[in-house]
Amino acid sequence: MPFQISSSIQSISRYFMPVSRRDVSIEVGVSDVTVGHYLECLADMGLVQKAAE
């Protein structure tokens, strides 16, 4: 499920975590399922928007 993250959130993420999501996943052992769940939670809070399919 594609997500479109707002530019402000992207710039904040880039500032605090200048590594790819895959690197972060390997480093902290987070699976894509967990990342997807996290994005769902952010979407529920209105911080990210699901991209139109």
PDB file of N, CA, C and O in Angstrom:
ATOM      1  N   MET A   1       0.859  -1.193   0.000  1.00  0.00           N
ATOM      2  CA  MET A   1       0.000   0.000   0.000  1.00  0.00           C
ATOM      3  C   MET A   1       0.901   1.251   0.000  1.00  0.00           C
ATOM      4  O   MET A   1       1.621   1.510   0.965  1.00  0.00           O
ATOM      5  N   PRO A   2       0.847   1.999  -1.072  1.00  0.00           N
ATOM      6  CA  PRO A   2       1.740   3.167  -1.177  1.00  0.00           C
ATOM      7  C   PRO A   2       1.300   4.311  -0.277  1.00  0.00           C
ATOM      8  O   PRO A   2       0.107   4.567  -0.111  1.00  0.00           O
ATOM      9  N   PHE A   3       2.260   4.979   0.287  1.00  0.00           N
ATOM     10  CA  PHE A   3       1.983   6.138   1.122  1.00  0.00           C
ATOM     11  C   PHE A   3       2.679   7.356   0.554  1.00  0.00           C
ATOM     12  O   PHE A   3       3.762   7.254  -0.023  1.00  0.00           O
ATOM     13  N   GLN A   4       2.057   8.495   0.718  1.00  0.00           N
ATOM     14  CA  GLN A   4       2.689   9.738   0.306  1.00  0.00           C
ATOM     15  C   GLN A   4       2.913  10.560   1.566  1.00  0.00           C
ATOM     16  O   GLN A   4       1.962  11.029   2.190  1.00  0.00           O
ATOM     17  N   ILE A   5       4.165  10.728   1.931  1.00  0.00           N
ATOM     18  CA  ILE A   5       4.497  11.439   3.159  1.00  0.00           C
ATOM     19  C   ILE A   5       4.679  12.915   2.845  1.00  0.00           C
ATOM     20  O   ILE A   5       5.318  13.268   1.854  1.00  0.00           O
ATOM     21  N   SER A   6       4.125  13.772   3.678  1.00  0.00           N
ATOM     22  CA  SER A   6       4.240  15.209   3.436  1.00  0.00           C
ATOM     23  C   SER A   6       5.697  15.635   3.440  1.00  0.00           C
ATOM     24  O   SER A   6       6.533  15.018   4.102  1.00  0.00           O
ATOM     25  N   SER A   7       5.996  16.692   2.698  1.00  0.00           N
ATOM     26  CA  SER A   7       7.388  17.127   2.550  1.00  0.00           C
ATOM     27  C   SER A   7       7.997  17.520   3.893  1.00  0.00           C
ATOM     28  O   SER A   7       9.189  17.310   4.116  1.00  0.00           O
ATOM     29  N   SER A   8       7.192  18.086   4.786  1.00  0.00           N
ATOM     30  CA  SER A   8       7.735  18.483   6.090  1.00  0.00           C
ATOM     31  C   SER A   8       8.151  17.254   6.890  1.00  0.00           C
ATOM     32  O   SER A   8       9.206  17.255   7.526  1.00  0.00           O
ATOM     33  N   ILE A   9       7.334  16.211   6.864  1.00  0.00           N
ATOM     34  CA  ILE A   9       7.673  14.976   7.559  1.00  0.00           C
ATOM     35  C   ILE A   9       8.911  14.351   6.921  1.00  0.00           C
ATOM     36  O   ILE A   9       9.786  13.845   7.625  1.00  0.00           O
ATOM     37  N   GLN A  10       8.988  14.384   5.578  1.00  0.00           N
ATOM     38  CA  GLN A  10      10.149  13.821   4.888  1.00  0.00           C
ATOM     39  C   GLN A  10      11.418  14.556   5.269  1.00  0.00           C
ATOM     40  O   GLN A  10      12.448  13.929   5.520  1.00  0.00           O
ATOM     41  N   SER A  11      11.357  15.881   5.316  1.00  0.00           N
ATOM     42  CA  SER A  11      12.562  16.643   5.644  1.00  0.00           C
ATOM     43  C   SER A  11      12.982  16.389   7.090  1.00  0.00           C
ATOM     44  O   SER A  11      14.174  16.313   7.389  1.00  0.00           O
ATOM     45  N   ILE A  12      12.000  16.258   7.986  1.00  0.00           N
ATOM     46  CA  ILE A  12      12.315  15.941   9.383  1.00  0.00           C
ATOM     47  C   ILE A  12      12.956  14.555   9.460  1.00  0.00           C
ATOM     48  O   ILE A  12      13.964  14.363  10.141  1.00  0.00           O
ATOM     49  N   SER A  13      12.356  13.585   8.750  1.00  0.00           N
ATOM     50  CA  SER A  13      12.903  12.234   8.755  1.00  0.00           C
ATOM     51  C   SER A  13      14.304  12.222   8.177  1.00  0.00           C
ATOM     52  O   SER A  13      15.183  11.522   8.679  1.00  0.00           O
ATOM     53  N   ARG A  14      14.514  12.999   7.121  1.00  0.00           N
ATOM     54  CA  ARG A  14      15.821  13.053   6.479  1.00  0.00           C
ATOM     55  C   ARG A  14      16.841  13.666   7.437  1.00  0.00           C
ATOM     56  O   ARG A  14      18.007  13.273   7.462  1.00  0.00           O
ATOM     57  N   TYR A  15      16.381  14.629   8.218  1.00  0.00           N
ATOM     58  CA  TYR A  15      17.284  15.305   9.154  1.00  0.00           C
ATOM     59  C   TYR A  15      17.701  14.369  10.290  1.00  0.00           C
ATOM     60  O   TYR A  15      18.874  14.298  10.655  1.00  0.00           O
ATOM     61  N   PHE A  16      16.722  13.658  10.837  1.00  0.00           N
ATOM     62  CA  PHE A  16      17.019  12.805  11.981  1.00  0.00           C
ATOM     63  C   PHE A  16      17.544  11.429  11.581  1.00  0.00           C
ATOM     64  O   PHE A  16      18.339  10.834  12.308  1.00  0.00           O
ATOM     65  N   MET A  17      17.109  10.925  10.437  1.00  0.00           N
ATOM     66  CA  MET A  17      17.544   9.602   9.990  1.00  0.00           C
ATOM     67  C   MET A  17      17.991   9.648   8.536  1.00  0.00           C
ATOM     68  O   MET A  17      17.218   9.288   7.647  1.00  0.00           O
ATOM     69  N   PRO A  18      19.223  10.082   8.272  1.00  0.00           N
ATOM     70  CA  PRO A  18      19.727  10.183   6.904  1.00  0.00           C
ATOM     71  C   PRO A  18      20.169   8.834   6.341  1.00  0.00           C
ATOM     72  O   PRO A  18      21.200   8.739   5.675  1.00  0.00           O
ATOM     73  N   VAL A  19      19.385   7.798   6.613  1.00  0.00           N
ATOM     74  CA  VAL A  19      19.684   6.479   6.065  1.00  0.00           C
ATOM     75  C   VAL A  19      18.399   5.919   5.484  1.00  0.00           C
ATOM     76  O   VAL A  19      17.306   6.378   5.817  1.00  0.00           O
ATOM     77  N   SER A  20      18.530   4.931   4.617  1.00  0.00           N
ATOM     78  CA  SER A  20      17.349   4.366   3.980  1.00  0.00           C
ATOM     79  C   SER A  20      16.523   3.573   4.985  1.00  0.00           C
ATOM     80  O   SER A  20      17.025   3.163   6.032  1.00  0.00           O
ATOM     81  N   ARG A  21      15.259   3.364   4.658  1.00  0.00           N
ATOM     82  CA  ARG A  21      14.378   2.615   5.550  1.00  0.00           C
ATOM     83  C   ARG A  21      14.890   1.192   5.735  1.00  0.00           C
ATOM     84  O   ARG A  21      14.781   0.617   6.818  1.00  0.00           O
ATOM     85  N   ARG A  22      15.455   0.628   4.660  1.00  0.00           N
ATOM     86  CA  ARG A  22      15.960  -0.739   4.749  1.00  0.00           C
ATOM     87  C   ARG A  22      17.113  -0.815   5.754  1.00  0.00           C
ATOM     88  O   ARG A  22      17.194  -1.759   6.540  1.00  0.00           O
ATOM     89  N   ASP A  23      18.003   0.181   5.724  1.00  0.00           N
ATOM     90  CA  ASP A  23      19.109   0.206   6.678  1.00  0.00           C
ATOM     91  C   ASP A  23      18.576   0.293   8.104  1.00  0.00           C
ATOM     92  O   ASP A  23      19.068  -0.395   8.998  1.00  0.00           O
ATOM     93  N   VAL A  24      17.578   1.133   8.312  1.00  0.00           N
ATOM     94  CA  VAL A  24      16.982   1.276   9.639  1.00  0.00           C
ATOM     95  C   VAL A  24      16.347  -0.047  10.060  1.00  0.00           C
ATOM     96  O   VAL A  24      16.494  -0.477  11.204  1.00  0.00           O
ATOM     97  N   SER A  25      15.632  -0.695   9.121  1.00  0.00           N
ATOM     98  CA  SER A  25      14.970  -1.957   9.425  1.00  0.00           C
ATOM     99  C   SER A  25      15.975  -3.011   9.860  1.00  0.00           C
ATOM    100  O   SER A  25      15.749  -3.736  10.828  1.00  0.00           O
ATOM    101  N   ILE A  26      17.087  -3.092   9.137  1.00  0.00           N
ATOM    102  CA  ILE A  26      18.117  -4.073   9.477  1.00  0.00           C
ATOM    103  C   ILE A  26      18.742  -3.723  10.824  1.00  0.00           C
ATOM    104  O   ILE A  26      18.987  -4.598  11.655  1.00  0.00           O
ATOM    105  N   GLU A  27      18.993  -2.454  11.023  1.00  0.00           N
ATOM    106  CA  GLU A  27      19.689  -2.014  12.233  1.00  0.00           C
ATOM    107  C   GLU A  27      18.872  -2.289  13.492  1.00  0.00           C
ATOM    108  O   GLU A  27      19.403  -2.800  14.478  1.00  0.00           O
ATOM    109  N   VAL A  28      17.582  -1.953  13.464  1.00  0.00           N
ATOM    110  CA  VAL A  28      16.762  -2.122  14.660  1.00  0.00           C
ATOM    111  C   VAL A  28      15.867  -3.354  14.590  1.00  0.00           C
ATOM    112  O   VAL A  28      15.098  -3.619  15.514  1.00  0.00           O
ATOM    113  N   GLY A  29      15.964  -4.108  13.495  1.00  0.00           N
ATOM    114  CA  GLY A  29      15.191  -5.329  13.367  1.00  0.00           C
ATOM    115  C   GLY A  29      13.709  -5.082  13.155  1.00  0.00           C
ATOM    116  O   GLY A  29      12.876  -5.868  13.607  1.00  0.00           O
ATOM    117  N   VAL A  30      13.376  -4.003  12.476  1.00  0.00           N
ATOM    118  CA  VAL A  30      11.973  -3.695  12.213  1.00  0.00           C
ATOM    119  C   VAL A  30      11.583  -4.276  10.864  1.00  0.00           C
ATOM    120  O   VAL A  30      12.256  -4.041   9.860  1.00  0.00           O
ATOM    121  N   SER A  31      10.500  -5.032  10.843  1.00  0.00           N
ATOM    122  CA  SER A  31      10.049  -5.621   9.587  1.00  0.00           C
ATOM    123  C   SER A  31       9.195  -4.628   8.813  1.00  0.00           C
ATOM    124  O   SER A  31       8.725  -3.634   9.368  1.00  0.00           O
ATOM    125  N   ASP A  32       8.996  -4.906   7.515  1.00  0.00           N
ATOM    126  CA  ASP A  32       8.148  -4.047   6.698  1.00  0.00           C
ATOM    127  C   ASP A  32       6.718  -4.020   7.229  1.00  0.00           C
ATOM    128  O   ASP A  32       6.015  -3.019   7.090  1.00  0.00           O
ATOM    129  N   VAL A  33       6.292  -5.133   7.841  1.00  0.00           N
ATOM    130  CA  VAL A  33       4.953  -5.178   8.420  1.00  0.00           C
ATOM    131  C   VAL A  33       4.841  -4.145   9.537  1.00  0.00           C
ATOM    132  O   VAL A  33       3.843  -3.430   9.632  1.00  0.00           O
ATOM    133  N   THR A  34       5.860  -4.070  10.376  1.00  0.00           N
ATOM    134  CA  THR A  34       5.855  -3.103  11.469  1.00  0.00           C
ATOM    135  C   THR A  34       5.881  -1.681  10.926  1.00  0.00           C
ATOM    136  O   THR A  34       5.175  -0.803  11.421  1.00  0.00           O
ATOM    137  N   VAL A  35       6.706  -1.463   9.897  1.00  0.00           N
ATOM    138  CA  VAL A  35       6.780  -0.143   9.272  1.00  0.00           C
ATOM    139  C   VAL A  35       5.427   0.225   8.676  1.00  0.00           C
ATOM    140  O   VAL A  35       4.979   1.365   8.799  1.00  0.00           O
ATOM    141  N   GLY A  36       4.777  -0.743   8.028  1.00  0.00           N
ATOM    142  CA  GLY A  36       3.460  -0.506   7.455  1.00  0.00           C
ATOM    143  C   GLY A  36       2.446  -0.151   8.531  1.00  0.00           C
ATOM    144  O   GLY A  36       1.619   0.741   8.339  1.00  0.00           O
ATOM    145  N   HIS A  37       2.505  -0.840   9.652  1.00  0.00           N
ATOM    146  CA  HIS A  37       1.596  -0.564  10.768  1.00  0.00           C
ATOM    147  C   HIS A  37       1.848   0.835  11.314  1.00  0.00           C
ATOM    148  O   HIS A  37       0.914   1.563  11.650  1.00  0.00           O
ATOM    149  N   TYR A  38       3.135   1.202  11.398  1.00  0.00           N
ATOM    150  CA  TYR A  38       3.514   2.541  11.873  1.00  0.00           C
ATOM    151  C   TYR A  38       2.961   3.609  10.933  1.00  0.00           C
ATOM    152  O   TYR A  38       2.450   4.636  11.382  1.00  0.00           O
ATOM    153  N   LEU A  39       3.067   3.361   9.619  1.00  0.00           N
ATOM    154  CA  LEU A  39       2.533   4.312   8.642  1.00  0.00           C
ATOM    155  C   LEU A  39       1.015   4.400   8.754  1.00  0.00           C
ATOM    156  O   LEU A  39       0.440   5.480   8.609  1.00  0.00           O
ATOM    157  N   GLU A  40       0.362   3.262   9.012  1.00  0.00           N
ATOM    158  CA  GLU A  40      -1.091   3.279   9.200  1.00  0.00           C
ATOM    159  C   GLU A  40      -1.457   4.158  10.390  1.00  0.00           C
ATOM    160  O   GLU A  40      -2.416   4.928  10.323  1.00  0.00           O
ATOM    161  N   CYS A  41      -0.699   4.048  11.479  1.00  0.00           N
ATOM    162  CA  CYS A  41      -0.952   4.863  12.670  1.00  0.00           C
ATOM    163  C   CYS A  41      -0.751   6.342  12.356  1.00  0.00           C
ATOM    164  O   CYS A  41      -1.543   7.183  12.781  1.00  0.00           O
ATOM    165  N   LEU A  42       0.309   6.660  11.612  1.00  0.00           N
ATOM    166  CA  LEU A  42       0.557   8.050  11.226  1.00  0.00           C
ATOM    167  C   LEU A  42      -0.572   8.563  10.340  1.00  0.00           C
ATOM    168  O   LEU A  42      -0.993   9.713  10.462  1.00  0.00           O
ATOM    169  N   ALA A  43      -1.060   7.701   9.445  1.00  0.00           N
ATOM    170  CA  ALA A  43      -2.155   8.096   8.561  1.00  0.00           C
ATOM    171  C   ALA A  43      -3.408   8.388   9.376  1.00  0.00           C
ATOM    172  O   ALA A  43      -4.139   9.337   9.090  1.00  0.00           O
ATOM    173  N   ASP A  44      -3.652   7.559  10.400  1.00  0.00           N
ATOM    174  CA  ASP A  44      -4.812   7.773  11.265  1.00  0.00           C
ATOM    175  C   ASP A  44      -4.717   9.109  11.992  1.00  0.00           C
ATOM    176  O   ASP A  44      -5.734   9.749  12.261  1.00  0.00           O
ATOM    177  N   MET A  45      -3.494   9.528  12.310  1.00  0.00           N
ATOM    178  CA  MET A  45      -3.300  10.805  12.991  1.00  0.00           C
ATOM    179  C   MET A  45      -3.256  11.965  12.008  1.00  0.00           C
ATOM    180  O   MET A  45      -3.219  13.128  12.408  1.00  0.00           O
ATOM    181  N   GLY A  46      -3.261  11.639  10.711  1.00  0.00           N
ATOM    182  CA  GLY A  46      -3.257  12.688   9.700  1.00  0.00           C
ATOM    183  C   GLY A  46      -1.876  13.229   9.385  1.00  0.00           C
ATOM    184  O   GLY A  46      -1.746  14.284   8.764  1.00  0.00           O
ATOM    185  N   LEU A  47      -0.830  12.506   9.814  1.00  0.00           N
ATOM    186  CA  LEU A  47       0.537  12.972   9.558  1.00  0.00           C
ATOM    187  C   LEU A  47       1.023  12.551   8.181  1.00  0.00           C
ATOM    188  O   LEU A  47       1.881  13.210   7.593  1.00  0.00           O
ATOM    189  N   VAL A  48       0.479  11.460   7.670  1.00  0.00           N
ATOM    190  CA  VAL A  48       0.811  11.043   6.312  1.00  0.00           C
ATOM    191  C   VAL A  48      -0.484  10.800   5.562  1.00  0.00           C
ATOM    192  O   VAL A  48      -1.526  10.548   6.168  1.00  0.00           O
ATOM    193  N   GLN A  49      -0.414  10.875   4.249  1.00  0.00           N
ATOM    194  CA  GLN A  49      -1.587  10.629   3.421  1.00  0.00           C
ATOM    195  C   GLN A  49      -1.313   9.440   2.522  1.00  0.00           C
ATOM    196  O   GLN A  49      -0.234   9.321   1.943  1.00  0.00           O
ATOM    197  N   LYS A  50      -2.294   8.563   2.409  1.00  0.00           N
ATOM    198  CA  LYS A  50      -2.145   7.443   1.490  1.00  0.00           C
ATOM    199  C   LYS A  50      -2.192   7.991   0.067  1.00  0.00           C
ATOM    200  O   LYS A  50      -3.054   8.802  -0.271  1.00  0.00           O
ATOM    201  N   ALA A  51      -1.260   7.540  -0.753  1.00  0.00           N
ATOM    202  CA  ALA A  51      -1.220   8.003  -2.138  1.00  0.00           C
ATOM    203  C   ALA A  51      -2.422   7.440  -2.892  1.00  0.00           C
ATOM    204  O   ALA A  51      -2.831   6.299  -2.676  1.00  0.00           O
ATOM    205  N   ALA A  52      -2.975   8.256  -3.771  1.00  0.00           N
ATOM    206  CA  ALA A  52      -4.110   7.811  -4.577  1.00  0.00           C
ATOM    207  C   ALA A  52      -3.652   6.696  -5.507  1.00  0.00           C
ATOM    208  O   ALA A  52      -2.612   6.805  -6.158  1.00  0.00           O
ATOM    209  N   GLU A  53      -4.430   5.633  -5.563  1.00  0.00           N
ATOM    210  CA  GLU A  53      -4.027   4.498  -6.399  1.00  0.00           C
ATOM    211  C   GLU A  53      -4.674   4.582  -7.763  1.00  0.00           C
ATOM    212  O   GLU A  53      -4.453   3.713  -8.606  1.00  0.00           O
TER     213      GLU A  53
END
